Amino acid sequence: MNVKSDCVADSFILGCWQLDDRSWKATPETDLARAIDTYLAWGVTRFDTADIYGRSERILGKCLKGRPDCQIFTKAVFFDSVPTPKQIQNKIESALRNLQRDRLDCIQIHWHDPRLDFTSTLEEFSKYVERGKIARLGVTNFNTPMLKKALQIAPIKSNQVQYSLIDRRLENSLQALCLQADIAIFAYGSLAAGFLSDKFLNVKFLLSEGEHARSFYYSNMIAQHGGWEAVRELLLTLDKIAKKYRLSISQVALNWLNNRQIVSSIVTGLTNDRQQIKSNMEALKTAIDPEDLEMLSTQSEELFEQVGDIYSYERGF
Ligand SMILES: NC(=O)c1ccc[n+]([C@@H]2O[C@H](COP(=O)([O-])OP(=O)(O)OC[C@H]3O[C@@H](n4cnc5c(N)ncnc54)[C@H](OP(=O)(O)O)[C@@H]3O)[C@@H](O)[C@H]2O)c1
């Protein structure tokens, strides 16, 4: 059952890919620690990271030491080969070391080449759940056939996927399976790395930001779904609704997401801008009328193409 909590911070998982200075702004560790403290003060207790997010696991481990109330969801990534039991063991031990924990709250098995048979991987991770070394197993970017198969092998509880007003491929088929199998959806890309905010309202053309994820990940995503012109039109509507409720564009985008039945939690990426943190943490306090949310849904359907299952073009086939 996708029951949502009344506590606003409970709707969020803090995304910590942003601690990786190779794909996001290079921010000093002291500033990141201060930002994490600010989120903690707002009541955030769930954090998302990954083995492939550079220094992210290590910084989180340091900042959340002595906070057993905080849950850290990490990931294990094996893109194009089936790992051996030893490789899986190494991955788990490395996460435990980095996070400074005796047990992992959650490991999410990251997407892999779907042509590989991941049965043994899922079976191996399940053994760590049985032994109590991992509290729960999740997956990320598993499409419908992959999740269907995984559910027959391992006790998967969640699937982390991209979902926003721009990317709604989740609704094509995966949503039905997740509802039926009671799989929690953790939605990332909620702000499309900041594109869905006032900062981009008057931007006519997208400029490359080099190695920044906004460029290589989300600009590509926008191009696949309909292009920047379509996003500009959406931003105008978001702005109209935002003004009506005295909210910001990003707050309306988060509100829309939180009102989707399929979404269990929103994974918003860390920012060290205190105003943005406040804005995100207060985003869900204001209720937006269902007609306005419906208008946004309809406009997004008209503006953006949603071809295939989740993660279709990212996988390249
Ligand atoms: N499973 C996967 O494959 C996968 C893929 C991508 C992400 N994720 C997870 O999802 C998390 C979230 O990342 P995301 O890619 O989805 O990014 P996002 O949450 O859509 O965007 C985060 C960025 O948006 C900007 N931002 C935050 N609040 C804002 C506000 N109120 N107004 C304007 N801009 C704001 C910040 O950039 P500035 O600080 O520069 O302003 C921040 O770094 C990641 O950390 C990761 O944990 C998972």
Ligand as a Chemical Component Dictionary entry (heavy atoms), coordinates in Angstrom:
data_LIG
# 
_chem_comp.id                   LIG 
_chem_comp.type                 NON-POLYMER 
_chem_comp.pdbx_formal_charge   0 
_chem_comp.three_letter_code    LIG 
# 
loop_
_chem_comp_atom.comp_id 
_chem_comp_atom.atom_id 
_chem_comp_atom.alt_atom_id 
_chem_comp_atom.type_symbol 
_chem_comp_atom.charge 
_chem_comp_atom.model_Cartn_x 
_chem_comp_atom.model_Cartn_y 
_chem_comp_atom.model_Cartn_z 
_chem_comp_atom.pdbx_ordinal 
LIG N1  N1  N 0  18.783 5.664  -9.859  1  
LIG C1  C1  C 0  19.288 6.470  -10.757 2  
LIG O1  O1  O 0  19.653 6.080  -11.851 3  
LIG C2  C2  C 0  19.365 7.937  -10.426 4  
LIG C3  C3  C 0  19.612 8.872  -11.435 5  
LIG C4  C4  C 0  19.650 10.208 -11.080 6  
LIG C5  C5  C 0  19.473 10.600 -9.770  7  
LIG N2  N2  N 1  19.245 9.668  -8.800  8  
LIG C6  C6  C 0  19.048 10.028 -7.393  9  
LIG O2  O2  O 0  18.178 11.126 -7.341  10 
LIG C7  C7  C 0  18.779 12.173 -6.593  11 
LIG C8  C8  C 0  18.268 13.496 -7.024  12 
LIG O3  O3  O 0  18.961 13.908 -8.174  13 
LIG P1  P1  P 0  18.240 14.313 -9.474  14 
LIG O4  O4  O 0  19.134 13.961 -10.586 15 
LIG O5  O5  O -1 16.874 13.745 -9.427  16 
LIG O6  O6  O 0  18.186 15.878 -9.353  17 
LIG P2  P2  P 0  16.957 16.825 -8.912  18 
LIG O7  O7  O 0  16.517 16.503 -7.562  19 
LIG O8  O8  O 0  15.957 16.864 -10.019 20 
LIG O9  O9  O 0  17.739 18.196 -8.918  21 
LIG C9  C9  C 0  18.670 18.520 -7.939  22 
LIG C10 C10 C 0  19.310 19.864 -8.264  23 
LIG O10 O10 O 0  18.276 20.813 -8.477  24 
LIG C11 C11 C 0  18.672 22.062 -7.962  25 
LIG N3  N3  N 0  17.632 22.444 -7.009  26 
LIG C12 C12 C 0  17.271 21.831 -5.850  27 
LIG N4  N4  N 0  16.269 22.490 -5.268  28 
LIG C13 C13 C 0  15.989 23.531 -6.065  29 
LIG C14 C14 C 0  15.038 24.585 -6.005  30 
LIG N5  N5  N 0  14.201 24.695 -5.006  31 
LIG N6  N6  N 0  15.019 25.489 -7.006  32 
LIG C15 C15 C 0  15.891 25.396 -8.025  33 
LIG N7  N7  N 0  16.819 24.430 -8.156  34 
LIG C16 C16 C 0  16.852 23.504 -7.171  35 
LIG C17 C17 C 0  20.009 21.898 -7.231  36 
LIG O11 O11 O 0  21.029 22.401 -8.072  37 
LIG P3  P3  P 0  21.868 23.690 -7.600  38 
LIG O12 O12 O 0  22.344 23.406 -6.216  39 
LIG O13 O13 O 0  22.920 23.769 -8.643  40 
LIG O14 O14 O 0  20.933 24.851 -7.625  41 
LIG C18 C18 C 0  20.116 20.390 -7.087  42 
LIG O15 O15 O 0  21.433 19.945 -7.181  43 
LIG C19 C19 C 0  20.264 11.974 -6.797  44 
LIG O16 O16 O 0  21.015 12.603 -5.792  45 
LIG C20 C20 C 0  20.340 10.476 -6.708  46 
LIG O17 O17 O 0  20.333 10.114 -5.345  47 
LIG C21 C21 C 0  19.185 8.351  -9.116  48 
# 
loop_
_chem_comp_bond.comp_id 
_chem_comp_bond.atom_id_1 
_chem_comp_bond.atom_id_2 
_chem_comp_bond.value_order 
_chem_comp_bond.pdbx_ordinal 
LIG N1  C1  SING 1  
LIG C1  O1  DOUB 2  
LIG C1  C2  SING 3  
LIG C2  C3  SING 4  
LIG C2  C21 DOUB 5  
LIG C3  C4  DOUB 6  
LIG C4  C5  SING 7  
LIG C5  N2  DOUB 8  
LIG N2  C6  SING 9  
LIG N2  C21 SING 10 
LIG C6  O2  SING 11 
LIG C6  C20 SING 12 
LIG O2  C7  SING 13 
LIG C7  C8  SING 14 
LIG C7  C19 SING 15 
LIG C8  O3  SING 16 
LIG O3  P1  SING 17 
LIG P1  O4  DOUB 18 
LIG P1  O5  SING 19 
LIG P1  O6  SING 20 
LIG O6  P2  SING 21 
LIG P2  O7  DOUB 22 
LIG P2  O8  SING 23 
LIG P2  O9  SING 24 
LIG O9  C9  SING 25 
LIG C9  C10 SING 26 
LIG C10 O10 SING 27 
LIG C10 C18 SING 28 
LIG O10 C11 SING 29 
LIG C11 N3  SING 30 
LIG C11 C17 SING 31 
LIG N3  C12 SING 32 
LIG N3  C16 SING 33 
LIG C12 N4  DOUB 34 
LIG N4  C13 SING 35 
LIG C13 C14 SING 36 
LIG C13 C16 DOUB 37 
LIG C14 N5  SING 38 
LIG C14 N6  DOUB 39 
LIG N6  C15 SING 40 
LIG C15 N7  DOUB 41 
LIG N7  C16 SING 42 
LIG C17 O11 SING 43 
LIG C17 C18 SING 44 
LIG O11 P3  SING 45 
LIG P3  O12 DOUB 46 
LIG P3  O13 SING 47 
LIG P3  O14 SING 48 
LIG C18 O15 SING 49 
LIG C19 O16 SING 50 
LIG C19 C20 SING 51 
LIG C20 O17 SING 52 
# 
